[in-house]
Amino acid sequence: NNDRPGRYSRFEATAALDDLAGDKGSVRFIVEKDGVRIYESALVTGMSQATAVGPLDVTGAQKLVLATEYGELADINDWADWCDAMVIR
């Protein structure tokens, strides 16, 4: 398998609240590279447009974490989606 950690240079995605959230919910999208936060979105709500994430430099990364943190009302209606996520050589 040629898909070993550390072989990629960029990460890109689109992040948004799912349609199930309607106009409710709020989250922040987080990307960590080897335990270091390299991206944090502004607060994304059900009223927000989809958020472009990246391109982010992930050169040499051994571990990439995509996380979603609760927004204003804890986990109420926080149906979050990472869409079209990709790592690029």
DSSP file with accessible surface (Angstrom, degrees, kcal/mol):
  #  RESIDUE AA STRUCTURE BP1 BP2  ACC     N-H-->O    O-->H-N    N-H-->O    O-->H-N    TCO  KAPPA ALPHA  PHI   PSI    X-CA   Y-CA   Z-CA
    1    1 A N              0   0  165      0, 0.0     3,-0.0     0, 0.0     0, 0.0   0.000 360.0 360.0 360.0 126.9    0.0    0.0    0.0
    2    2 A N        +     0   0  104      1,-0.2     2,-1.5     2,-0.0     5,-0.0   0.438 360.0  97.5 -88.8  -1.4    1.5    3.4   -1.0
    3    3 A D        +     0   0   98      3,-0.0    -1,-0.2     5,-0.0     3,-0.1  -0.441  52.9 153.9 -89.1  65.2   -0.9    5.4    1.2
    4    4 A R    >   -     0   0  134     -2,-1.5     3,-1.2     1,-0.1     4,-0.1  -0.659  51.5 -94.2 -90.4 149.0    1.6    5.8    4.1
    5    5 A P  T 3  S+     0   0   79      0, 0.0    57,-0.2     0, 0.0    -1,-0.1  -0.221 108.1  34.6 -55.8 149.7    1.4    8.7    6.6
    6    6 A G  T 3  S+     0   0   27     55,-1.7    54,-0.6    52,-0.1    56,-0.1   0.398  86.6 102.5  87.6  -1.0    3.6   11.7    5.7
    7    7 A R    <   +     0   0   90     -3,-1.2     2,-0.3    54,-0.2    52,-0.1   0.398  64.5  80.0 -95.2   3.1    3.2   11.4    1.9
    8    8 A Y        -     0   0   49     50,-0.3    52,-0.7    53,-0.3    53,-0.4  -0.787  50.1-169.8-115.1 156.4    0.7   14.2    1.4
    9    9 A S        +     0   0   38     79,-2.9    49,-2.1    -2,-0.3    50,-0.8   0.690  66.6  34.2-115.8 -24.6    1.1   18.0    1.2
   10   10 A R  E     -AB  57  88A 101     78,-1.9    78,-2.7    47,-0.2     2,-0.4  -0.966  51.6-159.7-137.8 153.2   -2.4   19.5    1.4
   11   11 A F  E     +AB  56  87A   6     45,-1.7    45,-2.4    -2,-0.3     2,-0.3  -0.991  16.9 173.2-127.9 138.1   -5.8   18.9    2.9
   12   12 A E  E     + B   0  86A  55     74,-2.2    74,-2.5    -2,-0.4     2,-0.3  -0.990   6.8 148.7-141.0 149.0   -9.0   20.4    1.6
   13   13 A A  E     -A   53   0A   8     40,-2.0    40,-3.0    -2,-0.3     2,-0.4  -0.973  38.6-121.8-162.1 172.4  -12.7   20.0    2.5
   14   14 A T  E     -AB  52  83A  49     69,-2.7    69,-3.9    -2,-0.3     2,-0.4  -0.993  30.6-167.4-122.2 133.1  -16.1   21.7    2.7
   15   15 A A  E     +AB  51  82A   0     36,-2.8    36,-3.6    -2,-0.4     2,-0.3  -0.961  18.4 140.8-126.7 142.5  -17.7   21.8    6.1
   16   16 A A  E     - B   0  81A  20     65,-2.0    65,-3.0    -2,-0.4     2,-0.3  -0.981  52.2 -86.2-164.3 165.7  -21.3   22.7    7.1
   17   17 A L  E     - B   0  80A  19     28,-0.4    63,-0.3    -2,-0.3    61,-0.1  -0.650  55.5-105.9 -79.0 143.2  -24.2   21.8    9.3
   18   18 A D    >   -     0   0   46     61,-4.6     3,-1.9    -2,-0.3     4,-0.4  -0.276  24.6-111.3 -66.6 155.1  -26.4   19.1    7.8
   19   19 A D  G >  S+     0   0  153      1,-0.3     3,-1.5     2,-0.2    -1,-0.1   0.788 115.1  70.8 -57.2 -28.4  -29.8   19.9    6.4
   20   20 A L  G 3  S+     0   0  123      1,-0.3    -1,-0.3    59,-0.1     3,-0.1   0.773  89.2  62.3 -60.8 -24.7  -31.3   18.0    9.3
   21   21 A A  G X  S-     0   0    3     -3,-1.9     3,-2.2    58,-0.3    -1,-0.3   0.684  85.5-170.5 -74.0 -17.7  -30.2   20.9   11.6
   22   22 A G  T <   -     0   0   45     -3,-1.5    -1,-0.2    -4,-0.4    -5,-0.1  -0.382  66.9 -28.0  60.6-133.6  -32.4   23.3    9.7
   23   23 A D  T 3  S+     0   0   97     -3,-0.1    24,-0.3    24,-0.1    -1,-0.3   0.216 126.1  84.6 -97.5  16.8  -31.6   26.9   10.8
   24   24 A K    <   +     0   0  121     -3,-2.2    22,-0.2    22,-0.2    53,-0.1  -0.413  56.9  60.3-106.0-176.4  -30.5   25.6   14.2
   25   25 A G        -     0   0   16     51,-0.2    21,-1.2    20,-0.1     2,-0.3   0.178  50.9-147.4  80.8 156.9  -27.2   24.2   15.6
   26   26 A S  E     +C   45   0B   4     50,-0.3    45,-2.0    48,-0.2     2,-0.3  -0.894  21.6 158.7-162.8 134.3  -23.8   25.7   15.9
   27   27 A V  E     -CD  44  70B   0     17,-2.5    17,-3.3    -2,-0.3     2,-0.4  -0.928  31.5-131.3-145.4 169.1  -20.3   24.2   15.7
   28   28 A R  E     - D   0  69B  85     41,-1.9    41,-2.7    -2,-0.3     2,-0.4  -0.993  23.4-137.9-123.1 136.5  -16.7   24.9   15.0
   29   29 A F  E     - D   0  68B   0     -2,-0.4    12,-2.5    13,-0.4     2,-0.4  -0.811  22.7-167.1 -96.2 135.0  -14.7   22.7   12.6
   30   30 A I  E     -ED  40  67B   0     37,-2.8    37,-2.7    -2,-0.4     2,-0.4  -0.949  13.2-167.2-126.1 139.8  -11.2   21.8   13.7
   31   31 A V  E     -ED  39  66B   0      8,-2.1     7,-2.6    -2,-0.4     8,-1.4  -0.998   9.8-170.3-125.1 130.5   -8.2   20.2   11.9
   32   32 A E  E     -ED  37  65B  52     33,-2.5    33,-2.6    -2,-0.4     2,-0.5  -0.966   9.6-158.5-120.5 137.7   -5.2   19.0   13.9
   33   33 A K  E >  S-ED  36  64B  49      3,-2.9     3,-2.0    -2,-0.4    31,-0.2  -0.972  80.6 -23.4-114.1 115.3   -1.9   17.8   12.4
   34   34 A D  T 3  S-     0   0   75     29,-3.2    -1,-0.2    -2,-0.5    30,-0.1   0.879 130.3 -46.4  49.5  43.9    0.1   15.5   14.7
   35   35 A G  T 3  S+     0   0   60     28,-0.3     2,-0.5     1,-0.2    -1,-0.3   0.452 116.9 111.1  83.7   1.8   -1.7   16.9   17.7
   36   36 A V  E <  S-E   33   0B  94     -3,-2.0    -3,-2.9     2,-0.0     2,-0.4  -0.931  70.6-123.0-112.7 128.2   -1.3   20.6   16.8
   37   37 A R  E     +E   32   0B  97     -2,-0.5    -5,-0.3    -5,-0.2     3,-0.1  -0.534  35.6 167.6 -69.6 121.3   -4.4   22.6   15.8
   38   38 A I  E     +     0   0B  59     -7,-2.6     2,-0.3    -2,-0.4    -6,-0.2   0.466  64.2  28.1-112.9  -6.5   -3.8   24.0   12.3
   39   39 A Y  E     +E   31   0B  48     -8,-1.4    -8,-2.1    17,-0.1     2,-0.3  -0.965  51.0 172.2-155.4 137.3   -7.3   25.2   11.6
   40   40 A E  E     -E   30   0B  91     -2,-0.3   -10,-0.2   -10,-0.2     2,-0.0  -0.941  25.1-141.1-142.3 123.5  -10.4   26.4   13.5
   41   41 A S        -     0   0    6    -12,-2.5     3,-0.1    -2,-0.3    12,-0.0  -0.315  25.1-102.5 -74.5 164.1  -13.4   27.7   11.7
   42   42 A A        -     0   0   80      1,-0.2   -13,-0.4   -14,-0.1     2,-0.2  -0.253  67.0 -63.2 -67.7 171.2  -15.5   30.6   12.9
   43   43 A L        -     0   0   43    -15,-0.1     2,-0.5   -17,-0.1   -15,-0.2  -0.456  57.4-155.8 -62.0 125.1  -18.8   29.6   14.5
   44   44 A V  E     -C   27   0B   5    -17,-3.3   -17,-2.5    -2,-0.2     2,-0.2  -0.929  15.3-178.4-107.2 128.0  -20.9   27.8   11.8
   45   45 A T  E >   -C   26   0B  36     -2,-0.5     3,-1.7   -19,-0.2   -28,-0.4  -0.678  46.1 -95.5-117.8 175.2  -24.6   27.8   12.3
   46   46 A G  T 3  S+     0   0   22    -21,-1.2   -22,-0.2     1,-0.3   -21,-0.1   0.685 126.5  54.4 -63.6 -17.1  -27.6   26.3   10.4
   47   47 A M  T 3  S+     0   0  137    -24,-0.3    -1,-0.3   -22,-0.3     2,-0.1   0.530  91.5 100.1 -91.7  -8.2  -27.9   29.7    8.8
   48   48 A S  S <  S-     0   0   49     -3,-1.7   -31,-0.2     1,-0.1     2,-0.1  -0.426  74.5-117.8 -79.8 153.0  -24.3   29.7    7.5
   49   49 A Q        -     0   0  166      1,-0.2    -4,-0.1    -2,-0.1    -1,-0.1  -0.409  52.0 -75.4 -74.1 162.2  -23.1   28.9    4.0
   50   50 A A        -     0   0   59     -2,-0.1     2,-0.5   -34,-0.1   -34,-0.2  -0.291  52.1-127.5 -57.6 146.5  -20.8   25.9    3.7
   51   51 A T  E     -A   15   0A  32    -36,-3.6   -36,-2.8    -3,-0.1     2,-0.4  -0.880   8.5-136.5-105.9 125.7  -17.3   26.6    4.8
   52   52 A A  E     -A   14   0A  78     -2,-0.5     2,-0.6   -38,-0.2   -38,-0.2  -0.680  18.4-158.2 -77.8 128.4  -14.2   26.0    2.6
   53   53 A V  E     -A   13   0A   2    -40,-3.0   -40,-2.0    -2,-0.4     3,-0.2  -0.951  34.7 -76.0-110.8 116.1  -11.5   24.4    4.7
   54   54 A G  E     -     0   0A  34     -2,-0.6   -42,-0.2     1,-0.3     2,-0.2  -0.364  14.7-122.7  92.9-173.2   -8.0   24.8    3.2
   55   55 A P  E     -     0   0A  82      0, 0.0     2,-0.4     0, 0.0    -1,-0.3   0.258  61.5-176.5 -72.7 138.8   -6.0   24.2    1.4
   56   56 A L  E     -A   11   0A  25    -45,-2.4   -45,-1.7    -3,-0.2     2,-0.6  -0.894  29.9-114.9-110.7 141.8   -4.0   23.4    4.6
   57   57 A D  E     +A   10   0A 106     -2,-0.4   -47,-0.2   -47,-0.2   -48,-0.1  -0.643  41.7 161.6 -76.7 116.4   -0.3   22.4    4.6
   58   58 A V    >   +     0   0    4    -49,-2.1     3,-2.4    -2,-0.6   -50,-0.3   0.064  15.5 157.7-121.2  22.8   -0.1   18.9    6.0
   59   59 A T  T 3  S+     0   0   78    -50,-0.8   -50,-0.2     1,-0.3   -52,-0.1  -0.227  73.0   3.4 -52.8 127.9    3.4   18.1    4.7
   60   60 A G  T 3  S+     0   0   38    -52,-0.7    -1,-0.3   -54,-0.6   -53,-0.1   0.450  88.9 159.0  77.2   1.5    4.9   15.3    6.7
   61   61 A A    <   -     0   0   13     -3,-2.4   -55,-1.7   -53,-0.4   -53,-0.3  -0.331  25.6-174.2 -62.2 134.1    1.9   14.7    8.9
   62   62 A Q  S    S+     0   0  123      1,-0.3     2,-0.4   -57,-0.2    -1,-0.2   0.691  77.4  24.6 -94.9 -26.7    1.7   11.3   10.5
   63   63 A K        -     0   0  138    -58,-0.1   -29,-3.2     2,-0.0     2,-0.5  -0.983  63.3-170.2-144.3 128.8   -1.8   11.9   11.9
   64   64 A L  E     -D   33   0B  56     -2,-0.4     2,-0.5   -31,-0.2   -31,-0.2  -0.980   9.6-165.3-119.7 125.6   -4.6   14.2   10.7
   65   65 A V  E     -D   32   0B  46    -33,-2.6   -33,-2.5    -2,-0.5     2,-0.5  -0.955   8.1-163.0-116.9 128.5   -7.6   14.7   12.9
   66   66 A L  E     +D   31   0B  66     -2,-0.5     2,-0.3   -35,-0.2   -35,-0.2  -0.951  24.5 173.0-105.5 122.9  -10.9   16.2   11.8
   67   67 A A  E     -D   30   0B  33    -37,-2.7   -37,-2.8    -2,-0.5     2,-0.4  -0.887  26.3-150.0-130.7 159.8  -13.0   17.3   14.7
   68   68 A T  E     -D   29   0B  57     -2,-0.3     2,-0.4   -39,-0.2   -39,-0.2  -0.997  13.9-158.1-130.6 124.7  -16.2   19.2   15.4
   69   69 A E  E     -D   28   0B  76    -41,-2.7   -41,-1.9    -2,-0.4    -2,-0.0  -0.837  27.3-104.5-103.5 143.0  -16.7   21.2   18.6
   70   70 A Y  E     -D   27   0B 147     -2,-0.4   -43,-0.2   -43,-0.2     5,-0.1  -0.254  35.6-152.8 -59.0 150.3  -20.1   22.1   20.0
   71   71 A G  B >   -F   74   0C  19    -45,-2.0     3,-0.9     3,-0.7   -44,-0.1   0.303  51.9 -32.9 -98.2-130.7  -21.1   25.7   19.6
   72   72 A E  T 3  S+     0   0  143      1,-0.3     3,-0.1   -45,-0.1   -45,-0.1   0.784 133.2  37.0 -70.4 -34.8  -23.5   27.9   21.6
   73   73 A L  T >  S-     0   0  117      1,-0.4     3,-1.6     3,-0.2    -1,-0.3  -0.201 104.4-116.2-116.3  43.4  -26.0   25.4   22.9
   74   74 A A  B <  S-F   71   0C  54     -3,-0.9    -3,-0.7     1,-0.2    -1,-0.4  -0.388  81.7 -21.0  58.0-125.9  -23.9   22.3   23.5
   75   75 A D  T >  S+     0   0   96     -5,-0.1     3,-1.3    -2,-0.1     2,-0.4   0.239  91.0 136.5-102.7  18.2  -24.9   19.5   21.2
   76   76 A I  T <  S-     0   0   95     -3,-1.6   -50,-0.3     1,-0.3    -3,-0.2  -0.493  88.0 -18.1 -73.1 118.1  -28.5   20.7   20.3
   77   77 A N  T 3  S+     0   0   55     -2,-0.4     2,-1.5     1,-0.2    -1,-0.3   0.732  88.3 149.1  60.4  27.8  -29.1   20.2   16.5
   78   78 A D    <   +     0   0   28     -3,-1.3     2,-1.2   -53,-0.2    -1,-0.2  -0.467   8.2 158.7 -91.6  66.6  -25.3   20.0   15.8
   79   79 A W        -     0   0  136     -2,-1.5   -61,-4.6   -61,-0.2     2,-0.3  -0.740  23.0-174.2 -88.3  91.2  -25.5   17.7   12.8
   80   80 A A  E     -B   17   0A  30     -2,-1.2     2,-0.4   -63,-0.3   -63,-0.2  -0.696  11.6-161.3 -98.8 146.0  -22.2   18.5   11.2
   81   81 A D  E     -B   16   0A  54    -65,-3.0   -65,-2.0    -2,-0.3     2,-0.6  -0.986  13.8-157.9-128.7 131.8  -20.8   17.3    7.9
   82   82 A W  E     -B   15   0A  59     -2,-0.4     2,-0.4   -67,-0.2     3,-0.2  -0.948  29.6-168.7 -98.5 118.1  -17.3   17.1    6.5
   83   83 A C  E     -B   14   0A  49    -69,-3.9   -69,-2.7    -2,-0.6    -2,-0.0  -0.862  56.3  -1.2-115.3 145.8  -17.8   17.0    2.7
   84   84 A D  E    S+     0   0A 126     -2,-0.4     2,-0.2   -71,-0.2    -1,-0.2   0.812  79.4 179.0  51.9  35.0  -15.4   16.2   -0.1
   85   85 A A  E     +     0   0A  51     -3,-0.2     2,-0.3   -72,-0.1   -72,-0.2  -0.496   7.1 165.4 -69.2 132.9  -12.5   15.8    2.3
   86   86 A M  E     -B   12   0A  90    -74,-2.5   -74,-2.2    -2,-0.2     2,-0.4  -0.997  34.9-144.6-151.4 146.1   -9.2   15.0    0.6
   87   87 A V  E     -B   11   0A  65     -2,-0.3     2,-0.4   -76,-0.2   -76,-0.2  -0.907  25.2-156.4-105.0 142.5   -5.5   14.8    1.1
   88   88 A I  E      B   10   0A  39    -78,-2.7   -79,-2.9    -2,-0.4   -78,-1.9  -0.959 360.0 360.0-126.2 134.4   -3.4   15.7   -1.9
   89   89 A R              0   0  143     -2,-0.4   -81,-0.2   -81,-0.3   -82,-0.0  -0.276 360.0 360.0 -71.2 360.0    0.2   14.7   -2.7
